[in-house]
Amino acid sequence: MKNLNRRDFLRLAAGGSVAAGLSLTGCEGGFAGGGTAAKKPPNIIFLLTDDQRADTMGCTGNPIIKTPNMDAMAKDGVRFTNAFVT
């Protein structure tokens, strides 16, 4: 097997992406059960703050800082609690 250079790798990756995309164009139901899934757009809110410690929100147990809107989103959503900055 020969070594791939950047150009060949990108050409293969683009070809694979196009092939994967074209293979899905004939699919309608998506599942073998034949049921139709509701076409609902994803509801994603991504909050990224700079220089904020993990314990500076009410949802993390801080009794002094009041963040009711962020607490409500954290209660009903997904929190990533194992993130680090290097």
C-alpha positions as CSV (number, residue, x, y, z in Angstrom):
1,M,0.0,0.0,0.0
2,K,1.4,3.4,-1.0
3,N,1.6,6.3,1.4
4,L,-1.2,8.8,0.9
5,N,-0.3,12.4,0.5
6,R,-2.7,15.2,1.5
7,R,-4.2,15.6,-2.0
8,D,-5.0,11.9,-2.4
9,F,-6.5,11.7,1.1
10,L,-8.8,14.7,0.5
11,R,-9.9,13.2,-2.8
12,L,-10.7,9.9,-1.2
13,A,-12.5,11.6,1.7
14,A,-14.6,13.8,-0.6
15,G,-15.5,10.8,-2.8
16,G,-16.5,8.8,0.3
17,S,-18.7,11.6,1.5
18,V,-20.4,12.0,-1.8
19,A,-21.0,8.3,-2.0
20,A,-22.4,8.2,1.5
21,G,-24.7,11.1,0.8
22,L,-25.9,9.7,-2.5
23,S,-26.7,6.3,-0.9
24,L,-29.1,8.0,1.5
25,T,-31.1,9.8,-1.2
26,G,-33.1,6.7,-1.9
27,C,-34.1,6.2,1.7
28,E,-37.5,7.4,2.8
29,G,-38.7,6.0,6.1
30,G,-35.3,5.7,7.7
31,F,-36.3,2.7,9.8
32,A,-37.2,-0.9,8.9
33,G,-40.5,-0.6,10.8
34,G,-41.9,1.7,8.1
35,G,-43.1,4.3,10.6
36,T,-42.6,7.9,9.7
37,A,-40.7,10.1,12.1
38,A,-41.8,13.6,12.8
39,K,-39.6,16.2,11.0
40,K,-38.8,18.3,14.0
41,P,-35.7,20.5,14.0
42,P,-33.2,19.9,16.8
43,N,-33.5,22.3,19.7
44,I,-29.9,23.1,20.6
45,I,-28.6,25.9,22.7
46,F,-24.8,25.9,23.2
47,L,-23.6,28.2,25.9
48,L,-19.9,28.9,26.1
49,T,-18.5,31.4,28.6
50,D,-15.0,32.5,29.1
51,D,-13.3,32.6,32.5
52,Q,-16.3,31.1,34.4
53,R,-15.7,28.5,37.0
54,A,-18.0,25.5,37.2
55,D,-19.4,26.5,40.6
56,T,-20.6,29.9,39.6
57,M,-24.1,28.9,38.8
58,G,-27.1,28.0,41.0
59,C,-27.5,24.6,39.3
60,T,-24.1,23.5,40.6
61,G,-25.0,24.2,44.2
62,N,-23.9,27.8,44.7
63,P,-26.2,29.4,47.3
64,I,-25.1,33.0,46.6
65,I,-25.2,33.4,42.8
66,K,-28.7,33.4,41.3
67,T,-29.0,32.1,37.7
68,P,-32.7,31.1,37.3
69,N,-32.7,30.9,33.5
70,M,-29.5,28.8,33.3
71,D,-30.7,26.6,36.2
72,A,-34.0,25.9,34.3
73,M,-32.1,25.0,31.1
74,A,-29.7,22.8,33.1
75,K,-32.6,21.0,34.8
76,D,-34.3,20.1,31.5
77,G,-31.2,19.7,29.3
78,V,-27.8,18.1,29.2
79,R,-24.9,19.5,31.2
80,F,-21.3,18.6,30.4
81,T,-19.6,18.5,33.8
82,N,-16.3,17.0,32.8
83,A,-14.7,19.7,30.7
84,F,-11.2,21.2,31.1
85,V,-9.3,24.2,29.8
86,T,-5.6,23.8,29.2
